[in-house]
Amino acid sequence: FVLSAKLLIGLIIWTGCDPYTQDQYTEQVVVEAYLTSNHSLTPIRLSTTGEATEIYSFEQFALRGAQVMIWVLKPNSNEKDYRITYEESSPGIYQPTELQKVQSGTTYQLEVFHPDYPDVEAFTTVPASFKIINPIPDTLYYQSEDQLTLELGAQEAENGQNYYIINTIAALPLEELLTPFYREFITDEDEEETQQSLSELRINSSGILSEGNFNRNQNGNVEIRYPWLAVAFFGVNDIVPSLIDQNLYDYIRSESVQLGGSTLSPGEIQNVLTPIIGGVGIFGSMSRDTARTLILPLEFEVP
């Protein structure tokens, strides 16, 4: 799963924005772990929070020597089925010791133990797998009237509604290929800032899309209009719709407020919603599908 740069920055923000009420600062474990349906288990990143006056770097705050495992729970039960252990491959990076594919609809329990910190625990239930049903054109024309609609064969949510994120991943994140909207943001940047912006924009997110804002067709598939705002670069792009779990939904929507996505004053901004018991961070899951297309400027369209 690919997340926006803002989402990753949000984990850093925790080092200076305590999501809990405390009389004084208490150092905590920070978790960054994601599961993707039908994909292999990925590394887990562990670090610690720092004082608000400290400059954050993962390497500096990496958590060494933790005991890390994920339990697969039995269906419709809190009973543990089997355990997958993780080993530290580099400071703060923990790799699974066996090859396992993530199962949709399954609940996973993360446990982290370290002698210097409280025990850490978190749960996630992986969303059901889905597919892009409709064929995606080989070529799309940016901001044309014939806007792409993604037909997703996703099951209806048992409670509430499904939430999606559509990421667009550019094959060539070059300045000369920037779409007009994003080109305006880097016009006055120096070379170093420009390269950083290009790197961050290579993977561009639509933000959370609520299924309730879209329709299900007669076949029961949800239809989502592909937002042109998700396209940062012309050229070959992967379009990656993801169905996210409750943990990711809660974290992303509350994190966006922390990063300035609200008119609330600082004292009124809600805390970041984290599913981590005994620490902070994110342990979330998603299912996804991918389509590839060539996106060209509208003036290239053949009448």
FILUMLO-537394 format. One record per residue (C-alpha): residue number from 1; residue in three letters; x, y, z. Coordinates in nm, 4 decimals, always signed. Example, Ala and Ser with C-alpha at 12.3 -4.5 7.8 and 13.67 -1.06 7.14 Angstrom:
BEGIN
+-----+--------+----------+----------+----------+
! num ! residu !       xx !       yy !       zz !
+-----+--------+----------+----------+----------+
!   1 !    ALA !  +1.2300 !  -0.4500 !  +0.7800 !
!   2 !    SER !  +1.3670 !  -0.1060 !  +0.7140 !
+-----+--------+----------+----------+----------+
***
This chain:
BEGIN
+-----+--------+----------+----------+----------+
! num ! residu !       xx !       yy !       zz !
+-----+--------+----------+----------+----------+
!   1 !    PHE !  +0.0000 !  +0.0000 !  +0.0000 !
!   2 !    VAL !  +0.1175 !  +0.3494 !  -0.0885 !
!   3 !    LEU !  +0.0388 !  +0.6400 !  +0.1293 !
!   4 !    SER !  +0.0651 !  +1.0149 !  +0.0791 !
!   5 !    ALA !  +0.3684 !  +1.1990 !  +0.2158 !
!   6 !    LYS !  +0.1376 !  +1.3718 !  +0.4633 !
!   7 !    LEU !  +0.0421 !  +1.0402 !  +0.6191 !
!   8 !    LEU !  +0.4042 !  +0.9498 !  +0.6814 !
!   9 !    ILE !  +0.4786 !  +1.2983 !  +0.8116 !
!  10 !    GLY !  +0.1932 !  +1.2483 !  +1.0563 !
!  11 !    LEU !  +0.3922 !  +0.9816 !  +1.2376 !
!  12 !    ILE !  +0.6704 !  +1.2353 !  +1.2836 !
!  13 !    ILE !  +0.4284 !  +1.4976 !  +1.4108 !
!  14 !    TRP !  +0.3537 !  +1.2704 !  +1.7045 !
!  15 !    THR !  +0.6996 !  +1.3476 !  +1.8371 !
!  16 !    GLY !  +0.5811 !  +1.7009 !  +1.9113 !
!  17 !    CYS !  +0.2043 !  +1.6567 !  +1.9386 !
!  18 !    ASP !  +0.1036 !  +1.4309 !  +2.2226 !
!  19 !    PRO !  -0.2286 !  +1.2557 !  +2.1467 !
!  20 !    TYR !  -0.2878 !  +1.1862 !  +2.5151 !
!  21 !    THR !  -0.3493 !  +1.4075 !  +2.8162 !
!  22 !    GLN !  -0.0372 !  +1.3956 !  +3.0338 !
!  23 !    ASP !  +0.0919 !  +1.6102 !  +3.3175 !
!  24 !    GLN !  +0.4411 !  +1.5794 !  +3.1717 !
!  25 !    TYR !  +0.6006 !  +1.4346 !  +2.8624 !
!  26 !    THR !  +0.6313 !  +1.0539 !  +2.8557 !
!  27 !    GLU !  +0.8311 !  +0.8796 !  +2.5840 !
!  28 !    GLN !  +0.6265 !  +0.6227 !  +2.3936 !
!  29 !    VAL !  +0.6734 !  +0.3583 !  +2.1272 !
!  30 !    VAL !  +0.5690 !  +0.4630 !  +1.7737 !
!  31 !    VAL !  +0.4401 !  +0.1892 !  +1.5415 !
!  32 !    GLU !  +0.4116 !  +0.2003 !  +1.1627 !
!  33 !    ALA !  +0.2718 !  -0.1246 !  +1.0205 !
!  34 !    TYR !  +0.0402 !  -0.2039 !  +0.7294 !
!  35 !    LEU !  -0.1196 !  -0.5220 !  +0.5957 !
!  36 !    THR !  -0.2440 !  -0.5542 !  +0.2376 !
!  37 !    SER !  -0.4870 !  -0.8272 !  +0.1351 !
!  38 !    ASN !  -0.3325 !  -1.1026 !  -0.0832 !
!  39 !    HIS !  +0.0142 !  -0.9463 !  -0.0483 !
!  40 !    SER !  +0.3102 !  -1.0680 !  +0.1537 !
!  41 !    LEU !  +0.3713 !  -0.9353 !  +0.5015 !
!  42 !    THR !  +0.5815 !  -0.6186 !  +0.4991 !
!  43 !    PRO !  +0.8340 !  -0.4837 !  +0.7545 !
!  44 !    ILE !  +0.7213 !  -0.3134 !  +1.0746 !
!  45 !    ARG !  +0.8866 !  +0.0160 !  +1.1709 !
!  46 !    LEU !  +0.9315 !  +0.0912 !  +1.5386 !
!  47 !    SER !  +1.0660 !  +0.4100 !  +1.6915 !
!  48 !    THR !  +0.9993 !  +0.6309 !  +1.9929 !
!  49 !    THR !  +0.8568 !  +0.9762 !  +2.0404 !
!  50 !    GLY !  +1.0819 !  +1.2695 !  +2.1259 !
!  51 !    GLU !  +1.0579 !  +1.6064 !  +2.2939 !
!  52 !    ALA !  +0.8889 !  +1.8810 !  +2.0908 !
!  53 !    THR !  +1.2194 !  +2.0706 !  +2.0793 !
!  54 !    GLU !  +1.4057 !  +1.7797 !  +1.9167 !
!  55 !    ILE !  +1.4469 !  +1.7357 !  +1.5412 !
!  56 !    TYR !  +1.2987 !  +1.4014 !  +1.4430 !
!  57 !    SER !  +1.4763 !  +1.1405 !  +1.2357 !
!  58 !    PHE !  +1.3723 !  +0.7771 !  +1.2281 !
!  59 !    GLU !  +1.7325 !  +0.6586 !  +1.2570 !
!  60 !    GLN !  +1.7866 !  +0.8612 !  +1.5749 !
!  61 !    PHE !  +1.4659 !  +0.7422 !  +1.7415 !
!  62 !    ALA !  +1.4623 !  +0.3836 !  +1.6069 !
!  63 !    LEU !  +1.3595 !  +0.1285 !  +1.8695 !
!  64 !    ARG !  +1.6226 !  -0.1442 !  +1.9058 !
!  65 !    GLY !  +1.5877 !  -0.4867 !  +2.0610 !
!  66 !    ALA !  +1.2109 !  -0.5259 !  +2.0633 !
!  67 !    GLN !  +1.0271 !  -0.8568 !  +2.0522 !
!  68 !    VAL !  +0.7714 !  -0.8293 !  +1.7720 !
!  69 !    MET !  +0.5017 !  -1.0696 !  +1.6574 !
!  70 !    ILE !  +0.1668 !  -1.0781 !  +1.4785 !
!  71 !    TRP !  -0.1023 !  -1.3266 !  +1.5770 !
!  72 !    VAL !  -0.3601 !  -1.4507 !  +1.3278 !
!  73 !    LEU !  -0.6928 !  -1.4832 !  +1.5078 !
!  74 !    LYS !  -0.9448 !  -1.7569 !  +1.4399 !
!  75 !    PRO !  -1.2529 !  -1.6557 !  +1.2351 !
!  76 !    ASN !  -1.5219 !  -1.4764 !  +1.4369 !
!  77 !    SER !  -1.3167 !  -1.5192 !  +1.7512 !
!  78 !    ASN !  -1.0628 !  -1.3458 !  +1.9727 !
!  79 !    GLU !  -0.8789 !  -1.6767 !  +2.0051 !
!  80 !    LYS !  -0.5259 !  -1.6839 !  +1.8642 !
!  81 !    ASP !  -0.4675 !  -1.9293 !  +1.5801 !
!  82 !    TYR !  -0.0958 !  -1.9015 !  +1.5023 !
!  83 !    ARG !  +0.1948 !  -1.6589 !  +1.5441 !
!  84 !    ILE !  +0.4310 !  -1.4906 !  +1.2982 !
!  85 !    THR !  +0.7530 !  -1.3623 !  +1.4527 !
!  86 !    TYR !  +0.9643 !  -1.0673 !  +1.3333 !
!  87 !    GLU !  +1.3393 !  -1.0059 !  +1.3550 !
!  88 !    GLU !  +1.5239 !  -0.6740 !  +1.3517 !
!  89 !    SER !  +1.7034 !  -0.6405 !  +1.0173 !
!  90 !    SER !  +1.8277 !  -0.2848 !  +1.0756 !
!  91 !    PRO !  +1.7693 !  -0.0269 !  +1.3510 !
!  92 !    GLY !  +1.3942 !  -0.0049 !  +1.4058 !
!  93 !    ILE !  +1.3053 !  -0.2203 !  +1.1025 !
!  94 !    TYR !  +1.1557 !  -0.5618 !  +1.1822 !
!  95 !    GLN !  +1.1106 !  -0.8239 !  +0.9090 !
!  96 !    PRO !  +0.8792 !  -1.1299 !  +0.9184 !
!  97 !    THR !  +1.0685 !  -1.4559 !  +0.9638 !
!  98 !    GLU !  +0.8417 !  -1.6471 !  +0.7245 !
!  99 !    LEU !  +0.6603 !  -1.5852 !  +0.3997 !
! 100 !    GLN !  +0.2909 !  -1.5290 !  +0.4599 !
! 101 !    LYS !  +0.0200 !  -1.3729 !  +0.2472 !
! 102 !    VAL !  -0.2309 !  -1.1487 !  +0.4206 !
! 103 !    GLN !  -0.5813 !  -1.2968 !  +0.4195 !
! 104 !    SER !  -0.8805 !  -1.0733 !  +0.3546 !
! 105 !    GLY !  -1.1477 !  -1.0740 !  +0.6219 !
! 106 !    THR !  -0.8995 !  -1.1975 !  +0.8835 !
! 107 !    THR !  -0.8218 !  -1.0199 !  +1.2109 !
! 108 !    TYR !  -0.4545 !  -0.9768 !  +1.3057 !
! 109 !    GLN !  -0.3141 !  -0.8860 !  +1.6459 !
! 110 !    LEU !  +0.0194 !  -0.7026 !  +1.6761 !
! 111 !    GLU !  +0.2270 !  -0.7385 !  +1.9923 !
! 112 !    VAL !  +0.5493 !  -0.5542 !  +2.0766 !
! 113 !    PHE !  +0.7500 !  -0.6120 !  +2.3928 !
! 114 !    HIS !  +1.0474 !  -0.4099 !  +2.5125 !
! 115 !    PRO !  +1.1973 !  -0.3981 !  +2.8632 !
! 116 !    ASP !  +1.2035 !  -0.0169 !  +2.8687 !
! 117 !    TYR !  +0.8437 !  +0.0482 !  +2.7586 !
! 118 !    PRO !  +0.4887 !  -0.0709 !  +2.8277 !
! 119 !    ASP !  +0.3649 !  -0.3624 !  +2.6190 !
! 120 !    VAL !  +0.2176 !  -0.2548 !  +2.2844 !
! 121 !    GLU !  -0.0863 !  -0.4146 !  +2.1235 !
! 122 !    ALA !  -0.3120 !  -0.3424 !  +1.8248 !
! 123 !    PHE !  -0.5736 !  -0.5165 !  +1.6095 !
! 124 !    THR !  -0.6830 !  -0.4825 !  +1.2485 !
! 125 !    THR !  -0.9381 !  -0.6678 !  +1.0374 !
! 126 !    VAL !  -0.8338 !  -0.6798 !  +0.6708 !
! 127 !    PRO !  -1.1011 !  -0.5527 !  +0.4285 !
! 128 !    ALA !  -1.2419 !  -0.7917 !  +0.1698 !
! 129 !    SER !  -1.0560 !  -0.8126 !  -0.1612 !
! 130 !    PHE !  -1.1987 !  -0.6374 !  -0.4662 !
! 131 !    LYS !  -1.1234 !  -0.5848 !  -0.8339 !
! 132 !    ILE !  -1.1491 !  -0.3015 !  -1.0854 !
! 133 !    ILE !  -1.4301 !  -0.4412 !  -1.2993 !
! 134 !    ASN !  -1.4364 !  -0.2042 !  -1.5965 !
! 135 !    PRO !  -1.1540 !  -0.1853 !  -1.8524 !
! 136 !    ILE !  -0.9275 !  +0.1177 !  -1.8070 !
! 137 !    PRO !  -0.8430 !  +0.3061 !  -2.1306 !
! 138 !    ASP !  -0.4821 !  +0.2831 !  -2.2459 !
! 139 !    THR !  -0.4793 !  +0.6645 !  -2.2662 !
! 140 !    LEU !  -0.6548 !  +0.9309 !  -2.0589 !
! 141 !    TYR !  -0.6624 !  +1.3032 !  -2.1372 !
! 142 !    TYR !  -0.6156 !  +1.5242 !  -1.8337 !
! 143 !    GLN !  -0.9329 !  +1.7145 !  -1.7351 !
! 144 !    SER !  -1.1263 !  +1.5970 !  -2.0390 !
! 145 !    GLU !  -1.5038 !  +1.5856 !  -2.0185 !
! 146 !    ASP !  -1.4858 !  +1.2063 !  -2.0535 !
! 147 !    GLN !  -1.3784 !  +1.1549 !  -1.6930 !
! 148 !    LEU !  -1.2766 !  +0.8053 !  -1.5894 !
! 149 !    THR !  -1.5116 !  +0.6118 !  -1.3627 !
! 150 !    LEU !  -1.3729 !  +0.3202 !  -1.1650 !
! 151 !    GLU !  -1.6174 !  +0.0328 !  -1.1202 !
! 152 !    LEU !  -1.5082 !  -0.1546 !  -0.8100 !
! 153 !    GLY !  -1.6431 !  -0.4981 !  -0.7273 !
! 154 !    ALA !  -1.6354 !  -0.4419 !  -0.3510 !
! 155 !    GLN !  -1.8715 !  -0.5933 !  -0.0974 !
! 156 !    GLU !  -2.0962 !  -0.3634 !  +0.1001 !
! 157 !    ALA !  -1.9710 !  -0.2871 !  +0.4494 !
! 158 !    GLU !  -2.1394 !  -0.4854 !  +0.7271 !
! 159 !    ASN !  -2.1576 !  -0.1745 !  +0.9439 !
! 160 !    GLY !  -2.1601 !  +0.1781 !  +0.8025 !
! 161 !    GLN !  -1.9920 !  +0.2291 !  +0.4662 !
! 162 !    ASN !  -1.6676 !  +0.1565 !  +0.2866 !
! 163 !    TYR !  -1.3924 !  +0.4154 !  +0.2583 !
! 164 !    TYR !  -1.1446 !  +0.4340 !  -0.0268 !
! 165 !    ILE !  -0.8237 !  +0.6115 !  -0.1177 !
! 166 !    ILE !  -0.7049 !  +0.6368 !  -0.4769 !
! 167 !    ASN !  -0.3299 !  +0.6776 !  -0.5200 !
! 168 !    THR !  -0.1753 !  +0.7766 !  -0.8518 !
! 169 !    ILE !  +0.1866 !  +0.6646 !  -0.8911 !
! 170 !    ALA !  +0.3879 !  +0.8340 !  -1.1651 !
! 171 !    ALA !  +0.6479 !  +0.6343 !  -1.3587 !
! 172 !    LEU !  +0.8513 !  +0.9496 !  -1.4367 !
! 173 !    PRO !  +0.8183 !  +1.2230 !  -1.1702 !
! 174 !    LEU !  +0.9919 !  +1.4916 !  -1.3766 !
! 175 !    GLU !  +0.9396 !  +1.8655 !  -1.3412 !
! 176 !    GLU !  +0.8613 !  +1.9068 !  -1.7120 !
! 177 !    LEU !  +0.5812 !  +1.6484 !  -1.6785 !
! 178 !    LEU !  +0.3991 !  +1.8204 !  -1.3903 !
! 179 !    THR !  +0.0312 !  +1.8933 !  -1.4448 !
! 180 !    PRO !  -0.0587 !  +2.2667 !  -1.4299 !
! 181 !    PHE !  -0.2156 !  +2.2533 !  -1.0829 !
! 182 !    TYR !  +0.0977 !  +2.1126 !  -0.9181 !
! 183 !    ARG !  +0.3423 !  +2.3111 !  -1.1296 !
! 184 !    GLU !  +0.2174 !  +2.6305 !  -0.9616 !
! 185 !    PHE !  +0.3287 !  +2.5040 !  -0.6205 !
! 186 !    ILE !  +0.6969 !  +2.4624 !  -0.7085 !
! 187 !    THR !  +0.7490 !  +2.7628 !  -0.9376 !
! 188 !    ASP !  +0.9422 !  +2.9613 !  -0.6757 !
! 189 !    GLU !  +1.1298 !  +2.6709 !  -0.5169 !
! 190 !    ASP !  +1.5049 !  +2.6253 !  -0.5411 !
! 191 !    GLU !  +1.6523 !  +2.3098 !  -0.6945 !
! 192 !    GLU !  +1.6727 !  +2.1141 !  -0.3688 !
! 193 !    GLU !  +1.3161 !  +2.2017 !  -0.2726 !
! 194 !    THR !  +1.1953 !  +2.1143 !  -0.6225 !
! 195 !    GLN !  +1.3548 !  +1.7686 !  -0.6100 !
! 196 !    GLN !  +1.1975 !  +1.7070 !  -0.2700 !
! 197 !    SER !  +0.8558 !  +1.8146 !  -0.3981 !
! 198 !    LEU !  +0.8854 !  +1.5933 !  -0.7056 !
! 199 !    SER !  +0.9728 !  +1.2963 !  -0.4870 !
! 200 !    GLU !  +0.6741 !  +1.3589 !  -0.2600 !
! 201 !    LEU !  +0.4339 !  +1.4061 !  -0.5529 !
! 202 !    ARG !  +0.5354 !  +1.0833 !  -0.7288 !
! 203 !    ILE !  +0.2757 !  +0.9071 !  -0.5157 !
! 204 !    ASN !  -0.0280 !  +1.1323 !  -0.5012 !
! 205 !    SER !  -0.3386 !  +1.0626 !  -0.2954 !
! 206 !    SER !  -0.7023 !  +1.1510 !  -0.3492 !
! 207 !    GLY !  -0.7625 !  +1.1602 !  +0.0236 !
! 208 !    ILE !  -1.0468 !  +0.9596 !  +0.1782 !
! 209 !    LEU !  -1.3447 !  +0.8944 !  -0.0495 !
! 210 !    SER !  -1.6660 !  +0.7866 !  +0.1223 !
! 211 !    GLU !  -1.8722 !  +0.5252 !  -0.0583 !
! 212 !    GLY !  -2.1850 !  +0.7120 !  +0.0471 !
! 213 !    ASN !  -2.0945 !  +0.9878 !  -0.2008 !
! 214 !    PHE !  -2.1055 !  +0.7447 !  -0.4930 !
! 215 !    ASN !  -2.3493 !  +0.4997 !  -0.6447 !
! 216 !    ARG !  -2.3707 !  +0.1237 !  -0.6728 !
! 217 !    ASN !  -2.4808 !  +0.0143 !  -1.0196 !
! 218 !    GLN !  -2.7332 !  -0.2560 !  -1.1045 !
! 219 !    ASN !  -2.4599 !  -0.5181 !  -1.0674 !
! 220 !    GLY !  -2.3956 !  -0.4065 !  -0.7103 !
! 221 !    ASN !  -2.0558 !  -0.2546 !  -0.7892 !
! 222 !    VAL !  -1.9551 !  +0.0861 !  -0.6543 !
! 223 !    GLU !  -1.8709 !  +0.3504 !  -0.9160 !
! 224 !    ILE !  -1.6168 !  +0.6196 !  -0.8230 !
! 225 !    ARG !  -1.5293 !  +0.9080 !  -1.0520 !
! 226 !    TYR !  -1.1521 !  +0.9325 !  -1.0750 !
! 227 !    PRO !  -1.0479 !  +1.2764 !  -0.9420 !
! 228 !    TRP !  -0.8175 !  +1.4697 !  -1.1762 !
! 229 !    LEU !  -0.6638 !  +1.6279 !  -0.8671 !
! 230 !    ALA !  -0.4943 !  +1.2925 !  -0.8062 !
! 231 !    VAL !  -0.2817 !  +1.3357 !  -1.1221 !
! 232 !    ALA !  +0.0448 !  +1.5178 !  -1.0523 !
! 233 !    PHE !  +0.2440 !  +1.4080 !  -1.3606 !
! 234 !    PHE !  +0.1684 !  +1.3405 !  -1.7239 !
! 235 !    GLY !  +0.2936 !  +1.0127 !  -1.8677 !
! 236 !    VAL !  +0.2494 !  +0.6547 !  -1.7502 !
! 237 !    ASN !  +0.0701 !  +0.6317 !  -1.4163 !
! 238 !    ASP !  -0.0576 !  +0.3499 !  -1.1985 !
! 239 !    ILE !  -0.4053 !  +0.4107 !  -1.0585 !
! 240 !    VAL !  -0.4353 !  +0.2269 !  -0.7265 !
! 241 !    PRO !  -0.7732 !  +0.2282 !  -0.5485 !
! 242 !    SER !  -0.7535 !  +0.0962 !  -0.1917 !
! 243 !    LEU !  -1.0289 !  -0.0066 !  +0.0466 !
! 244 !    ILE !  -0.9080 !  +0.0902 !  +0.3954 !
! 245 !    ASP !  -0.9886 !  -0.0456 !  +0.7399 !
! 246 !    GLN !  -1.1316 !  +0.1510 !  +1.0319 !
! 247 !    ASN !  -0.7856 !  +0.2127 !  +1.1793 !
! 248 !    LEU !  -0.6561 !  +0.3869 !  +0.8672 !
! 249 !    TYR !  -0.9803 !  +0.5783 !  +0.8225 !
! 250 !    ASP !  -0.9678 !  +0.7137 !  +1.1791 !
! 251 !    TYR !  -0.5989 !  +0.7977 !  +1.1622 !
! 252 !    ILE !  -0.5999 !  +0.9724 !  +0.8242 !
! 253 !    ARG !  -0.9044 !  +1.1905 !  +0.8901 !
! 254 !    SER !  -0.7794 !  +1.2994 !  +1.2337 !
! 255 !    GLU !  -0.4211 !  +1.3450 !  +1.1126 !
! 256 !    SER !  -0.5344 !  +1.5767 !  +0.8334 !
! 257 !    VAL !  -0.6859 !  +1.8102 !  +1.0933 !
! 258 !    GLN !  -0.3587 !  +1.8136 !  +1.2875 !
! 259 !    LEU !  -0.1726 !  +1.9185 !  +0.9714 !
! 260 !    GLY !  -0.3936 !  +2.2193 !  +0.9076 !
! 261 !    GLY !  -0.6988 !  +2.0706 !  +0.7383 !
! 262 !    SER !  -0.9375 !  +2.2578 !  +0.9673 !
! 263 !    THR !  -1.0398 !  +2.6070 !  +1.0741 !
! 264 !    LEU !  -1.0404 !  +2.4996 !  +1.4408 !
! 265 !    SER !  -0.8044 !  +2.6747 !  +1.6800 !
! 266 !    PRO !  -0.5231 !  +2.4598 !  +1.8275 !
! 267 !    GLY !  -0.7017 !  +2.4081 !  +2.1590 !
! 268 !    GLU !  -1.0067 !  +2.2693 !  +1.9795 !
! 269 !    ILE !  -0.8306 !  +2.0272 !  +1.7437 !
! 270 !    GLN !  -0.9070 !  +1.6653 !  +1.8256 !
! 271 !    ASN !  -0.6279 !  +1.4243 !  +1.9106 !
! 272 !    VAL !  -0.4917 !  +1.1921 !  +1.6431 !
! 273 !    LEU !  -0.6937 !  +0.8701 !  +1.6592 !
! 274 !    THR !  -0.4443 !  +0.5863 !  +1.6985 !
! 275 !    PRO !  -0.5326 !  +0.2153 !  +1.7343 !
! 276 !    ILE !  -0.2138 !  +0.1400 !  +1.9288 !
! 277 !    ILE !  -0.2656 !  +0.0288 !  +2.2902 !
! 278 !    GLY !  +0.0371 !  +0.1200 !  +2.5007 !
! 279 !    GLY !  +0.1913 !  +0.3446 !  +2.2350 !
! 280 !    VAL !  +0.1056 !  +0.5564 !  +1.9337 !
! 281 !    GLY !  +0.1199 !  +0.5122 !  +1.5569 !
! 282 !    ILE !  -0.0714 !  +0.3074 !  +1.3028 !
! 283 !    PHE !  -0.1441 !  -0.0611 !  +1.2530 !
! 284 !    GLY !  -0.3839 !  -0.0688 !  +0.9616 !
! 285 !    SER !  -0.4866 !  -0.2804 !  +0.6682 !
! 286 !    MET !  -0.6351 !  -0.2470 !  +0.3226 !
! 287 !    SER !  -0.7192 !  -0.4277 !  +0.0021 !
! 288 !    ARG !  -0.6338 !  -0.2816 !  -0.3383 !
! 289 !    ASP !  -0.6173 !  -0.3254 !  -0.7132 !
! 290 !    THR !  -0.4051 !  -0.1516 !  -0.9771 !
! 291 !    ALA !  -0.4555 !  -0.0288 !  -1.3338 !
! 292 !    ARG !  -0.1964 !  +0.1372 !  -1.5576 !
! 293 !    THR !  -0.2656 !  +0.4096 !  -1.8121 !
! 294 !    LEU !  -0.0993 !  +0.6902 !  -2.0077 !
! 295 !    ILE !  -0.2193 !  +1.0373 !  -1.9071 !
! 296 !    LEU !  -0.1684 !  +1.3137 !  -2.1634 !
! 297 !    PRO !  -0.2506 !  +1.6860 !  -2.1755 !
! 298 !    LEU !  -0.5947 !  +1.7648 !  -2.3141 !
! 299 !    GLU !  -0.4479 !  +1.9380 !  -2.6201 !
! 300 !    PHE !  -0.3085 !  +1.5997 !  -2.7306 !
! 301 !    GLU !  -0.6576 !  +1.4555 !  -2.7653 !
! 302 !    VAL !  -0.7518 !  +1.3657 !  -3.1206 !
! 303 !    PRO !  -1.0864 !  +1.5250 !  -3.2177 !
+-----+--------+----------+----------+----------+
***
